[in-house]
Amino acid sequence: MGNEERLIRINELAKKQRESGLTDEEKKEQDKLRKEYVKEFHNNLRGQLDRVKIQNPDGSVIDLKSIRKKHDK
């Protein structure tokens, strides 16, 4: 399931939850879809940030990916 289809289904379940409530199975599906969506969002954001470069006043350039790698160790 693509991100767009996942988001549509999350919204359908949220609407149903407000209107009439969800079954236990639908609640599990909603939780699973939300977790997948957040995980994909974080991965996309991390990918974008890994491509960001910062230029210091002295002209040197640092990329955020190298800073993150140092911090993760």
C-alpha positions as CSV (number, residue, x, y, z in Angstrom):
1,M,0.0,0.0,0.0
2,G,1.4,3.3,-1.0
3,N,1.6,6.3,1.2
4,E,-1.3,8.0,-0.5
5,E,-3.6,5.0,-0.2
6,R,-2.5,4.5,3.4
7,L,-3.4,8.1,4.3
8,I,-6.8,7.8,2.6
9,R,-7.6,4.7,4.6
10,I,-6.4,6.4,7.8
11,N,-8.7,9.2,7.2
12,E,-11.6,6.9,6.4
13,L,-11.1,5.1,9.7
14,A,-10.8,8.4,11.6
15,K,-14.1,9.6,10.1
16,K,-15.8,6.3,10.9
17,Q,-14.4,6.4,14.5
18,R,-16.0,9.9,15.0
19,E,-19.3,8.9,13.5
20,S,-20.0,5.4,14.7
21,G,-16.9,3.9,16.3
22,L,-14.6,1.2,15.2
23,T,-14.5,-2.6,15.6
24,D,-11.5,-4.1,17.4
25,E,-10.2,-5.2,14.0
26,E,-10.5,-1.7,12.5
27,K,-8.7,-0.2,15.6
28,K,-5.8,-2.6,15.0
29,E,-5.7,-1.7,11.3
30,Q,-5.8,2.0,12.2
31,D,-3.0,1.6,14.7
32,K,-0.9,-0.4,12.2
33,L,-1.5,2.1,9.4
34,R,-0.6,5.1,11.6
35,K,2.6,3.5,12.7
36,E,3.6,2.7,9.1
37,Y,2.8,6.3,8.1
38,V,4.9,7.8,10.9
39,K,7.8,5.5,10.2
40,E,7.7,6.4,6.5
41,F,7.4,10.1,7.3
42,H,10.5,9.9,9.6
43,N,12.5,8.0,7.0
44,N,11.6,10.6,4.3
45,L,12.5,13.4,6.7
46,R,15.8,11.8,7.6
47,G,16.6,11.4,3.9
48,Q,16.0,15.0,3.3
49,L,18.0,16.2,6.3
50,D,20.9,13.9,5.3
51,R,21.2,15.9,2.0
52,V,21.3,19.3,3.8
53,K,24.7,21.0,3.9
54,I,25.6,23.9,6.1
55,Q,28.1,26.5,5.1
56,N,30.0,28.1,7.9
57,P,31.1,31.7,7.9
58,D,34.7,30.6,7.1
59,G,33.4,28.9,3.9
60,S,33.7,25.3,5.1
61,V,30.8,23.0,4.4
62,I,29.4,20.4,6.7
63,D,26.7,17.9,5.8
64,L,24.1,17.0,8.5
65,K,24.6,13.3,7.7
66,S,28.1,13.3,9.0
67,I,27.0,15.1,12.1
68,R,24.3,12.5,12.7
69,K,26.7,9.6,12.2
70,K,29.1,11.1,14.8
71,H,26.2,11.6,17.2
72,D,24.8,8.0,16.7
73,K,28.1,6.4,17.7
